[in-house]
Every structure is written in structure tokens, then in C-alpha cells.
Amino acid sequence: MKIIILGLGLMGKAMALDLLADKKFEISGVDLRIEPLRELREKGLALGIQEDLENQEALKKIVESYDLIINAVPGNLGFKVLKTCVEEGRNVVDITFFPEDPFELEDLAQKKSLTVLVDCGVAPGLSHLLAAHALTRMDKGDSLEIYVGGLPVVRTWPLEYKTVFSPSDVIEEYIRPARCKENGLIKIKPALSEPEMVEVNGLGTLEAFNTDGLRTLLRTLPFPNMKEKTLRYPGHSQKILLLKQAGFFDTQPIIINDQKIIPQEITSKILFTRLRLQPGEEDITVMRVVAKGEKDGQPISFQFDLFDRFDPETGIHSMARTTGFTATMIVRAMAEGLIKLKGIIPPEYLGLNDKCFHFILQGLKDRKIKIKMTSSLDQKTTA
């Protein structure tokens, strides 16, 4: 299988390294920067292409000879790149956090008989697989709660946060309205709203607030009550709200010295680029998925807990591992013929397939990413 990865940031690099270890794949990559291309060529990358993926004609030419495209560009480019890949008749595994509805491409993907897997990261992504698997073990779903966050091990002032994502994606998480479901109705709430405290074993108290991570779940799984919240160290949301209310995330240009300046772009370059995790800086990923419903007329609940750390052996950050390796296990599930669906395929569809679900989770376990499942029905805990 010939695969090309579009975007070789921390996520794209982690996926490339994982897939390069598997001789059944021929891996190439594209990035605007020469450094990751050179580094990965030394690791066995078949072809490294330095290109701006906003160039539509160049993108079309790049993807035409590959069996599978992995889309790992920043979210603001995600849907545009995905659409081009679908128009060119390519199967895709996508981890980008774009705001558009991926089902806008359903008819085109079906017409071209493509398998287009979207939201294939840790959350959205792995969280959706877990939610769907829980639903298969119920007669009826009632509520779904997802808590997830990537955090630096070392807390440093002022935000006590560092990121492995592009700065624009981080800001987008803080400004995009959060959709949830209450009593079967979709509700829109501000990002960062309804903060609450969550206790995590081995870490202590974290703060959770609304973000827009449910995405396709709002239309695919019949839980009448759903919410997704991001986890940070306590007090983080108030600091971000201060920046937001002060206008630092505004997208309307302002005039400074006769030049148009977009505040959000300035914030991205000045603030969040300084908060990017550097090689060797350790991070952790925390996720909890709680699904409640009924089985044989009795209440039942499932809780899935993930606690992952930076891997000092490989130097790969935890968020890159949990996001990237979820995507690469989905790639492997495709290669093994476990994914036969066509069209736009969100990860929860894979969670409804027991064989595919366990294949992906076993692959993550083999990569030292373990998930603990606790069921209220049988009082058993499995890893």
C-alpha cells in the first residue's frame, strides 16, 4: 500500500515513524518545511516533497499516485484538502479538526466508492470508538460524557499549558461554539463555558470546560444526552477567557501604523508558538469516556480511562502517540480488510464492529497505550 502523509508536524511525524516500521507500507510525506522531510528520509521515507498544500494544483498532482492519503494539515486547511483528495478519487484517513461538516462530502465519496475516515485522532476519534462500543453492549443509551486533555508534565506560568497542535487549532478549540445534546435536542454553548472539577487518579484535580468535540456523534449515536469537555489544570479557562474577552482572538482586522493586523494571528505567533512542546519536554494525555444506559431493564454504565505519558525511548509526545497511533491502527485495519464501508466514515462506525474495535485497541496496547474499562453491570475492570 502506497501512503502519503500530508503534513509532518508532531502528529504527522509520529504516524510516519509508526508506519515506516511496517514493511507492507511505502510511506511518503509532504510538508512546507525541509527539516522534517530530511529527518524522515533518514528513517526510510520513500519520498519527501516540500510543498505548500494550499496550492490546489500541486496537491492534485501529489495525491494522484497513492492508495491512501493521511490528512494531517492544520484544521483551517483540513476540509479543503480533504475535499480535493475525495474529488481526485483517493481513500483518506483524516485527523484534522476542521469546522465544516464532513458529511457534505458523503454523496461524492459514495459516488466514487471511496472509504474516507474522518476525525481519526484521540478525541474526536478514539473517544468515539469507545462510545460506540459501549452502546453495542446496551439495549438503550441514555448519556455520554467525554473528558479529554493533553497537558505538560511541568506546569509553567502563565497558562500552565503547552501544545503539540498548530496554534490555529488551539485557538479554534477556545472560540468554536460547543455543541452538546440535552434530552434529545442539540444545544449550542460557548466554548470554555460550564467549568467543573474532575478528579484523575495519579494526577489530582483538573478543570473541565465545554468544547466542540462531539461532532459526528450528534447525528450517529442515539444517546439523548451528550457532552464533551476539555481538561486543563485548574484556572486555565479564566486566563483564556480574559484573552478572548480582551479581543486577542478576534478575526476582524484592526489598523496599526496604517497596516491591517488580525489580532488572532498576532496572538498565535506571539503567545501560542512559545507554548509549543519542544523535543524532550514531557506531556501526558488524559481521557475519560462515561456511557450510561439500560441492559435487560437494568441501568448499566461503562467508563473508559486513558492515562498516557511521553515516551522517553522514542521521544514521541503522548498527544502525538495517542492521536497518531489511533490513526495508524485505523490504516492497518483498512489494510487487513476490516473496514469495508464506503463514504464518509466517522470512527464510531468502527466501534460498532467488534472485530475492528478490538484490532485497533490491541494495536494501541502493543504501543503502550492502555485503556481501562469498568462496567457497573458485572463489576469487572479490564485493561
C-alpha positions in Angstrom: 0.0 0.0 0.0 1.4 3.4 -1.1 0.6 6.0 1.6 1.4 9.7 1.6 1.1 11.8 4.8 0.1 15.5 4.2 1.7 17.5 7.0 4.7 16.3 9.0 4.3 18.2 12.3 4.4 16.3 15.6 1.3 14.2 14.7 2.4 13.5 11.1 5.9 12.6 12.2 4.6 10.2 14.8 2.4 8.5 12.2 5.2 8.3 9.7 7.6 6.7 12.2 5.0 4.1 13.2 4.1 3.2 9.7 7.7 3.1 8.5 8.3 0.2 10.9 5.8 -1.8 8.9 7.3 -3.2 5.7 4.0 -3.7 4.0 3.6 0.1 3.5 5.5 2.5 1.3 5.4 5.9 3.1 5.9 9.3 1.6 5.3 12.7 3.1 4.7 16.4 2.3 5.5 19.4 4.3 6.3 23.1 3.7 9.4 22.7 5.9 12.5 20.9 4.8 13.7 19.8 8.3 11.1 17.0 8.9 11.5 15.8 5.3 15.2 15.4 5.8 14.8 13.7 9.2 12.2 11.2 8.0 14.2 10.4 4.8 16.9 9.1 7.1 14.3 6.9 8.7 13.2 5.3 5.4 10.7 7.8 3.9 10.3 6.8 0.3 9.7 10.4 -1.0 9.7 13.7 0.8 8.0 16.6 -1.0 8.4 20.2 0.0 5.2 21.9 -1.0 2.6 24.4 0.2 -0.6 22.3 0.4 -2.7 25.4 -0.1 -1.6 25.1 -3.8 -4.6 23.1 -5.1 -3.0 22.1 -8.4 0.2 20.9 -6.7 -2.0 18.9 -4.2 -3.9 17.2 -7.0 -0.7 16.1 -8.7 0.8 14.9 -5.4 -2.1 12.6 -4.4 -2.8 11.0 -7.8 -0.5 8.0 -7.4 -1.2 6.9 -3.9 -3.5 4.3 -2.5 -4.2 6.1 0.7 -3.9 9.7 1.9 -3.4 10.7 5.6 -4.5 14.2 6.1 -2.6 15.8 8.9 -2.6 19.5 7.9 -3.8 22.3 10.3 -7.6 22.4 10.8 -8.0 25.6 8.8 -6.8 23.7 5.7 -8.3 20.4 6.6 -11.6 20.3 4.8 -10.3 22.0 1.7 -7.5 19.4 1.4 -9.9 16.5 2.2 -12.3 17.7 -0.5 -9.6 17.8 -3.1 -8.5 14.2 -2.2 -12.0 13.0 -2.5 -12.5 14.8 -5.8 -9.3 13.1 -7.0 -10.7 9.6 -6.0 -8.4 8.9 -3.1 -9.2 7.0 0.1 -8.3 9.1 3.1 -7.6 8.8 6.9 -8.1 12.3 8.3 -7.1 13.7 11.7 -7.7 17.4 11.1 -10.0 19.4 13.3 -11.9 21.3 10.7 -15.2 23.1 11.5 -17.0 22.0 8.3 -19.5 19.1 8.3 -17.6 16.1 6.7 -20.9 14.6 5.6 -21.1 17.3 2.9 -18.7 15.0 1.0 -20.9 11.9 1.5 -22.5 11.8 -1.9 -19.2 12.4 -3.7 -17.4 9.8 -1.7 -20.2 7.2 -2.3 -20.2 8.1 -6.0 -16.5 7.4 -6.2 -16.8 4.3 -3.9 -14.2 5.7 -1.5 -13.5 5.0 2.1 -13.0 8.4 3.8 -12.3 8.1 7.6 -12.6 11.4 9.4 -11.8 12.5 13.0 -9.3 9.7 13.4 -7.4 11.1 16.4 -7.7 10.5 20.1 -10.7 12.9 20.7 -12.5 13.1 18.4 -11.5 9.6 17.3 -10.7 7.0 19.9 -13.3 8.6 22.2 -15.9 7.9 19.5 -14.9 4.2 19.1 -15.2 3.7 22.9 -18.6 5.4 23.0 -19.9 3.2 20.1 -18.5 0.0 21.7 -20.3 0.8 24.9 -23.6 1.3 23.0 -23.3 -2.2 21.5 -23.4 -3.6 25.0 -26.6 -1.8 25.9 -30.2 -2.1 24.9 -30.6 1.6 25.1 -28.3 4.5 25.6 -29.1 7.4 27.9 -26.0 9.6 28.4 -22.5 10.1 27.1 -19.8 12.2 28.8 -16.3 12.7 27.3 -13.4 14.4 29.1 -10.1 14.7 27.4 -6.9 16.8 27.6 -3.3 17.0 26.8 -1.1 18.5 29.5 2.5 19.3 30.1 4.1 17.4 33.0 5.8 20.6 34.1 3.4 23.4 34.9 4.8 26.8 33.9 3.3 30.3 34.3 1.2 31.9 32.9 -1.1 29.4 31.2 0.3 26.1 32.6 -0.2 24.6 29.2 1.8 23.6 26.2 0.6 22.2 22.9 1.6 19.8 20.1 -1.1 21.2 17.8 -0.8 24.1 15.4 -1.5 27.4 17.1 -4.6 28.0 15.0 -6.1 24.7 16.1 -5.6 25.5 19.7 -7.3 28.9 19.3 -10.1 27.3 17.4 -10.8 25.0 20.3 -11.3 28.0 22.5 -13.5 30.0 20.2 -15.6 27.5 18.3 -19.1 27.1 19.9 -19.6 23.8 21.7 -22.5 21.6 20.6 -24.0 19.2 23.1 -27.3 17.2 23.4 -29.8 17.5 26.2 -33.0 15.4 26.2 -32.5 14.7 22.6 -32.1 18.3 21.5 -28.8 19.8 20.2 -27.8 22.8 22.3 -25.1 25.4 21.4 -23.0 26.7 24.3 -19.9 28.9 24.3 -16.5 27.3 24.3 -14.9 27.4 27.8 -18.4 27.5 29.5 -19.7 25.4 32.4 -16.3 24.7 34.1 -16.3 21.8 36.5 -13.6 20.0 38.5 -12.7 16.4 37.7 -10.6 14.0 39.8 -8.0 11.9 38.0 -6.1 9.2 39.8 -2.4 9.8 39.9 -2.8 13.4 38.8 -5.3 15.1 41.1 -7.9 17.8 40.3 -8.3 19.0 36.8 -10.7 21.6 35.3 -13.1 20.7 32.5 -15.0 23.1 30.2 -17.2 22.8 27.1 -15.5 22.3 23.7 -16.9 21.1 20.3 -15.6 17.6 20.3 -18.8 15.6 19.8 -19.0 16.4 16.2 -20.4 13.5 14.2 -21.7 11.8 17.4 -24.5 14.2 17.5 -26.1 12.5 14.4 -24.7 9.0 14.6 -25.2 7.6 18.1 -28.6 7.6 19.9 -27.6 9.0 23.2 -30.2 11.7 24.1 -27.7 13.4 26.4 -24.1 14.1 25.4 -21.3 16.4 26.3 -17.6 16.8 25.6 -15.2 18.8 27.7 -11.5 19.6 27.6 -9.3 19.0 30.6 -6.7 21.5 31.8 -5.0 22.4 35.0 -7.4 24.5 37.3 -7.8 28.1 36.4 -6.8 27.8 32.7 -10.3 28.7 31.3 -10.4 32.0 33.2 -7.0 33.0 31.7 -8.1 32.1 28.2 -11.4 33.9 28.7 -9.5 37.1 29.7 -7.6 36.9 26.4 -10.8 36.2 24.5 -12.8 39.0 26.0 -10.0 41.4 25.5 -10.1 40.8 21.8 -6.9 38.8 21.3 -8.8 36.1 19.4 -10.7 38.5 17.1 -10.5 37.8 13.4 -11.6 41.3 12.2 -8.6 43.4 11.1 -7.5 46.5 13.1 -5.3 49.3 11.8 -1.9 49.8 13.4 0.5 52.2 11.7 -1.6 52.2 8.5 -1.4 48.4 8.3 -4.2 45.9 8.7 -3.5 43.5 11.6 -5.6 40.5 12.6 -5.4 40.1 16.4 -5.8 36.3 16.3 -2.8 35.9 14.0 -0.7 38.1 16.3 -1.8 36.1 19.4 -1.0 32.9 17.6 2.5 34.0 16.7 3.4 35.7 20.0 1.8 33.5 22.6 1.0 30.0 21.4 4.1 29.5 19.4 6.0 30.0 22.6 3.8 27.3 24.2 4.7 24.6 21.8 6.2 21.4 23.4 9.8 21.1 22.5 11.7 17.8 21.9 12.3 16.2 25.3 9.6 18.2 27.1 7.2 15.6 28.6 3.4 15.6 28.3 0.5 13.5 29.4 -2.9 12.6 27.8 -5.9 12.0 30.0 -9.3 10.8 28.7 -12.4 9.6 30.3 -15.5 8.3 28.5 -18.6 7.5 30.5 -21.6 5.9 28.8 -24.8 5.1 30.7 -27.9 3.3 29.6 -30.1 0.2 30.1 -29.5 -3.6 29.6 -32.3 -6.1 30.2 -34.3 -3.4 32.0 -31.5 -2.6 34.4 -29.2 0.5 34.5 -25.7 0.0 33.2 -22.7 2.2 32.8 -19.3 1.9 31.2 -16.3 4.0 32.0 -13.1 4.1 29.9 -10.0 5.7 31.3 -6.8 6.5 29.4 -3.7 7.9 31.0 -0.7 8.1 28.7 2.7 9.6 29.1 5.5 10.9 26.9 7.7 8.0 25.6 11.3 8.7 26.5 12.5 5.8 24.4 11.1 7.2 21.1 10.9 10.9 22.1 7.3 11.0 20.8 4.9 13.1 22.8 1.9 11.5 24.4 -0.7 13.5 22.4 1.1 12.6 19.2 1.2 9.0 20.2 -2.5 8.8 21.2 -3.7 10.8 18.2 -1.3 9.4 15.6 -1.3 5.8 16.6 -5.1 5.7 16.6 -4.9 6.9 13.0 -2.2 4.4 12.1 -4.2 1.5 13.6 -7.2 2.6 11.5 -4.8 2.4 8.5 -3.8 -1.1 9.5 -7.5 -2.1 9.9 -8.1 -0.9 6.3 -5.0 -2.9 5.1 -6.3 -6.0 6.9 -9.7 -5.7 5.2 -11.6 -5.0 8.4 -13.1 -1.7 7.1 -15.3 -2.3 4.1 -17.6 0.7 4.5 -17.8 3.3 1.8 -18.5 7.0 2.1 -17.7 9.3 5.0 -16.8 7.1 7.9 -16.6 8.6 11.4 -14.7 6.5 14.0 -17.8 5.5 15.9 -18.8 3.3 12.9 -15.7 1.3 13.6 -16.6 1.0 17.3 -19.8 -0.7 16.3 -17.8 -3.5 14.6 -16.4 -5.7 17.4 -13.6 -7.2 15.5 -12.4 -3.9 14.2 -12.7 -2.3 17.6 -10.6 -4.9 19.3 -8.0 -4.9 16.5 -7.5 -1.2 17.0 -7.3 -1.4 20.8 -4.9 -4.3 20.7 -2.6 -2.3 18.4 -2.7 0.7 20.8 -2.0 -1.7 23.7 1.0 -3.0 21.8 2.2 0.6 21.6 1.9 1.0 25.4 -1.4 2.9 25.1 -3.7 1.2 27.5 -7.4 1.8 28.3 -9.1 0.7 31.4 -12.7 -0.3 31.1 -15.1 -0.5 34.1 -18.6 -1.8 33.8 -21.2 -1.3 36.5 -23.1 -4.4 35.4 -20.5 -7.1 36.0 -18.2 -5.0 38.3 -15.2 -6.1 36.3 -12.3 -4.0 35.3 -10.3 -4.9 32.2 -7.3 -3.2 30.5 
